[in-house]
């Protein structure tokens, strides 16, 4: 019988697994995670049922994907089915990388921090969301360059500058950490207190 992510905890100290990203595979293909607190290696010997969140609701691309976008999406889908979670998209300018990336984020149903080189590309990300959703108020809740959103877009410079943008990065990190702790079975207030003690 599959177990849920929040049921996984360290066999030595009892600390919950904090993130799906901490699950690794050894040479024999067996899954395990290393406890971030005591360092113990914990084998996962039962099927794992990961929680599915629907962050983007019924958001869908309104047009037909270009051939280059289909190739990107098919490749990413194959990699995801093989358990790969990290990849780079390299494609010529104008080939539809932004739309493909938005579709990948939508497929994964996860929040994303997108770092771009220029404000022009940042604006492009915001504008391309129009091809996925008509309602402006819903769009503003899904993508932003000024506050935490399911898709937060920032320039490299604003990400690395010593200013209020760093507060945004800290907020994003804290929100993600709290969500991971809650998925592992902690209540919201417990997760907040846990982080404050760090």
PEUR-V407984 format. One record per run of one state. SS is the DSSP state (h for helix, s for strand, l for the rest). FROM is the first residue (numbers start at 1). TO is the last residue. If there is no record, write none. Layout:
BEGIN
ss=SS from=FROM to=TO
ss=SS from=FROM to=TO
END
This chain:
BEGIN
ss=l from=1 to=2
ss=s from=3 to=4
ss=h from=5 to=7
ss=l from=8 to=8
ss=s from=9 to=9
ss=l from=10 to=15
ss=s from=16 to=16
ss=l from=17 to=19
ss=h from=20 to=22
ss=s from=23 to=25
ss=l from=26 to=30
ss=s from=31 to=34
ss=l from=35 to=40
ss=s from=41 to=44
ss=l from=45 to=47
ss=s from=48 to=49
ss=l from=50 to=66
ss=h from=67 to=81
ss=l from=82 to=96
ss=h from=97 to=108
ss=l from=109 to=111
ss=s from=112 to=116
ss=l from=117 to=118
ss=h from=119 to=131
ss=l from=132 to=135
ss=h from=136 to=142
ss=s from=143 to=144
ss=l from=145 to=150
ss=s from=151 to=155
ss=h from=156 to=160
ss=l from=161 to=163
ss=h from=164 to=183
ss=l from=184 to=187
ss=h from=188 to=196
ss=l from=197 to=198
END
